[in-house]
Amino acid sequence: MKTVKIIGCGGYGGLGLIGLLLRHPGVKLQTLVASAETGKPISALYPHLAGFCDLPVFAPDDPEAAEPADLVFFATPDGVGQRGAAAELARGSKVVDFSGDFRFTSAEDYAEYARRLGKPETHAAPELLAETVYGLPETNRAAYRPDQRLVGNPGCFATSCLLGAAPAVAAGLVDPDSLLFDCKSGISGAGKKPNAAHHYPARYDNMNAYKLAGHQHVMEIERNLADFNGGKTPKVLMTTQVVPLCRGILTCVYGTLAEGATREKVLAAYRDFYAGAPFARVYGRETPVGTATVRGSNCFAVTADADERTGKLRIVSHIDNLMKGQSGAAVQNMNILLGFPETTALAFPGDYP
């Protein structure tokens, strides 16, 4: 039985982990850590966990928080994992980090990412960047080493975009520099912290685009698409929007078709690319698919299509932002790191309707 620690247990990501790990036959949830609401059982803060998980929540400076575990999740914002991962690795733990701290494998790339966000450009543990891996197995499986001990969980929008675009780029069916990503997300993607823009009256019956000056996930998308584009980093356009929905991301991917590309070739390429991916669901344009298809699931649904009249690729990617876009992907990565079957605790359909 492997032991697990969650740092940042009180946010949506941490709570999602708890729910999934309670289903896992091979791990024991050992330690919960948070920077707020400490000193109480997690079930006192979130009553839906009563009788299922009643572990106490420790502050980061509590000696109990330093208890070693086989795997540690940092379900925390940027900056936390890079300051704490080295200590956990030194205790013999493996680490999955939810933030942008370990999504890039060089100090230079991290500095550019931080610069785009207006954050400090110096990484607190640059020596670890060379051994991290971008944690999207469906597009990056070959990068995982047998002794992998550190994973940077992808961003939710980046997951949706890469799952939608990578097969077409890999098959040479689209001009990568023509790619447009039109992304719509439920409000849970903004996290648990209250904000006036996320207040119910501001969200009900309203949707809007945001971060038009540049979203933090664009760099992830471009860097990882380069792996399928002969190492050349494309420049893509991404527009993110928030819609009156709790959870889910729908991303429409558009681009200029390569010469000779057809709808049939696009669909075949996607089915071939995801043939060995247990969470992939690939559909043609005839199947009615929506975010409800994957809600509450680690599965992702991709409608692979092309409009030959206009010469455009059209892919519709659906994920649950709190599952395949966050906690489900983290547990999938944990399974890989600890040697469990990849689908353990994740082999269930979405919540429908």
N, C-alpha and C positions, 0 to 999 in steps of 0.2 A: 504494500500500500504506500503510495507516494503522498507526501505532505505538501500543502499549498498555503501560501500567504498572499493576502490581497492588501496592497497599500493603496488607499483611496477607495475604501469599501462602500462609502455612503453615496456616491454619485450613481448615475444611471448605468455606467459601465461596470462599476463594482457590484451593484445589485444584480445586474444581469449575469455576472460571473457566479455569484452565489447560487442563483437559481439553476444554472447549468451544472455546477459542480456537485450539487445535491443529487443529481442524476447519475453521476459518474461512478462506476463500480471500482475504479482503480486508484482514486485519490481521496485523501482526507483533508477537509478544510480545517486548517490548524489555527491560523492567526489572522485577525482583522485589524487593520490600522487605518486611522483617518486623522485629519488635522482639526476636525470639529466634531461635536456631538459624541465625545468620548466618555468612557467610564460607565457606559450602559450596555446591556445586551443589544445587539443589532435588531432583535425582534421588538424591543421597546420603542425603537425609532421607526421601524417598518413592520407593523403588526401582521402583515401577510406572511412573514417568516416565522411567526410564533409556532413552536413545536417542530419546526424544520431546521432552523438555525438560530440558536440562542447564544452564540458566542459573544463575549464582550468585545467592545471596540477600544483599542489602545491608542494613545497618543504616540506620535513618532518618537518622542524622547523617553517613553516608558521602556524599561529593560525588557519587558515581554515582547515588545515590537521587534527586538533584535533576534528573537528565536529563529534559528536557521530552518529552512524548509527546502524541499527538493525543487520547488519552482515558486518564483515570486512574480506576481503581477503588479505592475505599476499602473493602476487605473487613474492616472493623475495628469494634470496639465503639463505643458512644456516646461522644462527646467527642473522638475522634481526627479525624474528617472535618471538623468545624467549626473545628478549629485548623489544618488543613492545606489545606483546599480553596481558600482565597483565593490562596495562593501558586501552586498548580497552575493555577488559572484565569488568573492574571497571566502565566503562561508560555505561554498560548494553548491550554491543554488544556481538554477537556470532562471533566466529573466525574460519576460514578455512585457514590453513597454507600450502603452497606449498612445503616447504623444509623438510629436515630431522629433524627439531627441535622438532616436536611433533608426530613422528611416533613410539615412544617407550614410555612405560608407567612407566618406573623407571629411576632414575638417574644412576643406574649401567648399564643398557642397553644403555642409551644414551652415557655414558662415553666410553663404548666399541666401539660403532659406531664412535664416534669422534676420538678415538684412531686409528682406522683403517684408517681414513682419514688424520691423522696427524694434527687434529684440537684440540683446547682447550677442555678438557674433562669435565669441570664444566659447567653445564647448568645454564643460567642466571635466569631461573624461574623454579627450580626443583619442587616447590610446585604445579605446574600446570600439571606435567606429570601424576599424578595419575588420573586425570579427562579427559585426552585426549583419543581419540579413533582412531585406524588405519582406515582410511577412504575408505575402499573397501567393500561396502555393500554386494556385491555378495558372499563374503567369510566371512564377519565379522559382519553381520547385528545384531546378538544377543548382540553384545557388546555396541551398541548405547543405551544410557539411554533416557527415555522420556524427561529429562531436559538437554540433551546433549548441551554443548555450545562451545566445542573446538574439532576440528578435524584436524588430520595430514593427508593431502592428500598423497596418495602413490606415490612412484617413478614410472616412466613410464615402465622401464624394470621389476620392481617387479610386477606391475599390469599384464603385459603380462605373466610373469612366473607363478604367483599365479593362474590366471584364467585358465591357461593351466594345472597346476598340481594338484590343490586342490581337484577336484572331484575324481581323481584316488586314492589319498592318503586317502581321507575320506572313500572311498568304500573298502579300503584294497586290491586294485588291483595291487599295485606296491610296491616294496621295496623303501621306501623314501630315504635311504642312497645311492641308485644307481642312483638317478636322475641327468640327465645332461641337461643343458639349453643352446641351441645354438641360440643366439639372434642377429638379424640383424636390424639396425635402420637407418632411414633417417637422414640427416645432421641437420635438424631443432632441433633434440634432443640436440644438443650442445649449443642451445640458440642463442641469437642475437649478442652477443659481438664478434667482428672480431677476427680471430685467423689465423695464417699462415697455420695451418694444415687444416683449413676449407676454405681456399681460393679456388676459382673455379678451377684453374688449378690443384690443389692438390686433388680435389674431383672428377672431371669429369673422367669417365672411370677408376675409381680406387676404391678398397674397401680393408679394412684392419681390423684386430683384434686389440683391445686395452684394456688397464687396465688388462693385464693378471696376474698381481700380486694380483688382487682382486678388484672387483667392489663394490661400496658403497651400491648397492641394495641387495647384497647377504645376508646380515644380516636380512634385512626385509623379504626376502623370507623364510629363515630358521626359523625365529621366528614365522612367521604366519603359516607355514606348521606344526609346532609343535602342533597347536591347533587341527589338524586333525590326529595327530600321538600319541595320548595318552599323550600329554605334552612333549614328547621327541623331542628335536631339531635335525633334520637330518643335515648331512653335504652334500651339493650339489656342483656340479661343474657348473660354468657359464662362457661362453665365449661370450663377446660382440663384435660386428663388426659393422662398419659403411659402408653403401653402397651408391652409387650415386642416391639417392632418396631424395625428400624434406621431406616428412612426412610418417610415418608408422613404425610399428615394427612387424616383423615376428619372432616368437620364436618357435623352434622345441624342444619339451620335449621328452627325452628318459629315459627309466628306465627298470629294470628287472621286468617282470610280476610276480605276485604272482601265486602260484599253482592254477590251475583251471581257471585262467582268460582267457577270449577269447575276440575277437574283438567285438562280439555281446554284451557281458557283459560290455565292456568299453563304447561303444556307449550308451547303455541303462543307465549306471551310470551317464554319463554326461548330458543326457537329463533329468534325474530325478533331478540331483543336481541343474540345472538351470531352472527348470520348472516354478518358480515364479519370475525369473529375467527378467525384461522387455527389457534389452539391450543385452541379450545373444542370440547368433545364433549358434546352434550346428549342425554340418554336419558330414556325413560319408565320407569315402574316395572317393566316386564316384563323389561328387560335386566339381567342380572347384572353389576354393575360393582363394582370394589373398588380399593384403593390399588395393587394390582398392575397395573391397567389403565394407570396413568400413571407407574409407577416408572421412574426414569431418564430421564424425558421432561419437556419443557416444556409438554406438553398438560395440560389439566385436564378432569375429567369431572364433569358435573352431572346428577344424577337429579332431574328436576322433577316434583313430585307434589303432590297435595292430598288430604286426607281429608275428604270432604264430610260424612260422618256426624258428625264432631266440629267441623267448620268450621275446620280447621287447615291451614295451609300446611306442607308437608314437603318440604324440599330436602336432598339429600345431595351434598356437594361433596368431591371427591377431588383432591389435588395431591401431588406429590413435594416435600417441604419443602426439599430441597436444590437443586431445579431451579426449578419455577415459583415456589416459595417463597423462592428465593435466587439462585443463580448463573445459572440459565436466564433468569429475569426480568431480571437485570442485563445479560446479553448481548442480550436483546430490546431493552432500553432503549438499549444501545450502538448497535445497528443503526439505531434511529430517529435518534439524535443524529448519527451519522456518515453517514446517507443510504444505508445498505444495505437491501436487502429485509428485512423484519422477521423472516423465518424463517431467515435465513442462519445456518448452523451449528447450527440447532435443529430442522430438519425431519427428525425421525426418531421412530419409535414408542418406547414404553416397553419395558423389559426384562421379558420374560415367559417362563417363569413366575417 
